[in-house]
Amino acid sequence: MRPLSHSSISTYEQCPLKWKLHYIDKIPEEPKPYFTFGSVMHDVMEYFYVEKENGKIKGPRFSAPPVNELLAYYDSIWSSEGYESPEQEENYRQLGEKIIKEYHEQHARNFTMPIATEHYFIIDIDGVKVRGYIDRVDKLSPDSVRILDYKTTRDPFRIPYVKKDEQLALYQMAFEELHNKRVERLSLYHLRSNMDFSVGRRPERMIRALRKKILRVADAIEKEEFEPKKSNLCPYCDYQHLCPYFMDLYAEKTKEKISVEDMVEEYAQISLEMSRLKKRRDGLSAILREYAEEKGMLTIYGKRSALTVSSYERVDFDDGVRPLLESAGLWTQVSKLDSKRLKELVDGGAISQELMEQIERYRTIKKITTLRRRKMKDEEMDVS
Ligand code: SF4
């Protein structure tokens, strides 16, 4: 399996189908302004700390470059990819210039050479390879470091968010595994506000939980579990035309399609009307039953119809009767077959091969398909 990365793990967690379309089928996503801008800004931040020529690193800097050199480098690597309009591109370009000037103002005087920038790592977690690039590693003491990740997101962070950020946890785990140094601080550097959001190292239990998650994701990928997972991020997904939840929106508008559209609309209308009528019927039923009971009547009459009121008692028992029936040897005669539990026992291998073969004879698989009307504004949901 190809090595995982923080971004591929979170893509899988967001939606396994999206992961497959991106990483296996290699269907490119639309370029996005924030990705292009983020990548340019990361490059400039690295240039602040290392000398580069023709895109190649020449060596570390011992002092900050002049701000004009930084801005000229920014101009030279600018990319127009993904911007929706010249105005949008210009806004981003000006934002970048502002960030660079402020960053220079804040950090040029107290320039400190980092231990590493864009530090590549690849580690092995119980056979699963994970790789990534750490934006910056700063020396804190001879034995300890701070790991920093630049972010170009719009809003600054809250400290509880930074404390839970899994990318930083992964970087701590990887760096400590590969180097004999302790990661003491973890920082997200918010470039738009030029603010550093730092927290202490992650406790071991969080690192263990992250390892487990990585193994779980890797296992699911190995088993080719690529079900689509609908979420509030779907509107931003570039793969809607390939996704079973949305592909119908992109289907060709053939004659047949038009009639399917009409049927969907009619179905939705009927469902809505039925739901409204059912509510009304239930309301009338309650009033009429109360009226009949109060008057002691068993039949009540309208102009053309009559309704007969009948009552019966449904008897239920709770779980408390089970030991009584078991001790009387009667439980098996009244207990209901729990198919879900039985499937769990079968899947979990708790049943012998011989018994399993006998059980198989009684197993039927029934596919139930329901149509669920999508909730529109101020409307009820219904299912049929
Ligand atoms: S639209 Fe949503 S469910 Fe479909 S592939 Fe994209 S993220 Fe997954």
Residues whose N, C-alpha, C, O or C-beta is under 5 A from the ligand:
A	BS01	SF4	C15 L17 K18 P228 K229 K230 S231 C234 C237 Y239 Q240 C243
